[in-house]
């Protein structure tokens, strides 16, 4: 006789729920589509000709191939409710300010008294996004920057830079800070952002300093032999992501320019997902979290004013600039970078607001157990731990070795 696909139901201490499914999909696809993590389940099948459930190993099996079973029982292996944070039901609120473009962000409020959550999709105009980000920038500057201080700011010309400069421009009058933006050249992606960065700085009345590739080579002791920094990196660190070296170059450039003009503060546009991604990498590799949104590195204080600003809202501030930046991006093949960002965005999408909670908790832990940086004289860069000899030599070969 021909069997139809089995019904699929999740069984928890809170009750039982039948899942939507179709015979053409694998069981794991059904779980994914219904928001059920496969790792939290044990799967039992009730055969059509027997009454006792059987434990199954059939995640990769199509439901149409499991017709011998009349029902698959997906037992959740904890006494929690896997549907408690579902965003199937939500309210929608419109933008506070008028605008041609809207972004959306999902907020979820937990009520422990009744054990329920309420979800809202907030539609935000560009002005709404700018106001929210400016408020977050204001909080960081007021809490972590001395009044009338000079802040050297790394910019790229993309959406994050625009949102950051907009927020900092509001603090020029209210906190007396002096904003000194710089942009680093020497990599095609960075070079492409210079015209946009100039336009942004002119908009906010800031003087942009452009550091040419020759400046970076001199700063890092790289010979002027015509071999690009990317080629040097790929020779010594084949398969790794240049993004890691790029981040270091930017920090060195900011610090050295701050030293040159007598500034004590440097600033980057790391956003909410950036800082949580960095911290997850650190704690997953046995390192304590580093300071956010403020980090003392030598005699310079690194601040991250966008640390509580989600990228989605940042992009909503100035949609065109964000789009230009996306179109100029290159692919990252680093497994680590892909992994940690995927984890952060998965958490953020499944459990709205929890990434913000993580960021605040990690910030508190870092504040109570600060990472100490010391100058590595041989590398001329501040580090938090001794650099192994093999890695040190590869790094120096990359910077100063001869490439035929």
Secondary structure as GFF3:
##gff-version 3
##sequence-region A 1 404
A	DSSP	beta_strand	7	12	.	.	.	ID=ss1
A	DSSP	beta_strand	15	18	.	.	.	ID=ss2
A	DSSP	alpha_helix	27	33	.	.	.	ID=ss3
A	DSSP	three_ten_helix	38	40	.	.	.	ID=ss4
A	DSSP	beta_strand	41	47	.	.	.	ID=ss5
A	DSSP	beta_strand	54	55	.	.	.	ID=ss6
A	DSSP	three_ten_helix	63	66	.	.	.	ID=ss7
A	DSSP	beta_strand	69	76	.	.	.	ID=ss8
A	DSSP	beta_strand	91	93	.	.	.	ID=ss9
A	DSSP	beta_strand	102	111	.	.	.	ID=ss10
A	DSSP	beta_strand	116	125	.	.	.	ID=ss11
A	DSSP	alpha_helix	126	144	.	.	.	ID=ss12
A	DSSP	beta_strand	150	154	.	.	.	ID=ss13
A	DSSP	alpha_helix	159	175	.	.	.	ID=ss14
A	DSSP	beta_strand	178	184	.	.	.	ID=ss15
A	DSSP	alpha_helix	188	192	.	.	.	ID=ss16
A	DSSP	alpha_helix	194	204	.	.	.	ID=ss17
A	DSSP	beta_strand	209	211	.	.	.	ID=ss18
A	DSSP	alpha_helix	213	220	.	.	.	ID=ss19
A	DSSP	alpha_helix	229	236	.	.	.	ID=ss20
A	DSSP	alpha_helix	242	261	.	.	.	ID=ss21
A	DSSP	beta_strand	265	267	.	.	.	ID=ss22
A	DSSP	alpha_helix	272	284	.	.	.	ID=ss23
A	DSSP	beta_strand	294	297	.	.	.	ID=ss24
A	DSSP	beta_strand	300	303	.	.	.	ID=ss25
A	DSSP	alpha_helix	311	317	.	.	.	ID=ss26
A	DSSP	alpha_helix	319	327	.	.	.	ID=ss27
A	DSSP	alpha_helix	335	350	.	.	.	ID=ss28
A	DSSP	alpha_helix	354	368	.	.	.	ID=ss29
A	DSSP	beta_strand	374	376	.	.	.	ID=ss30
A	DSSP	beta_strand	381	383	.	.	.	ID=ss31
A	DSSP	alpha_helix	389	400	.	.	.	ID=ss32
###
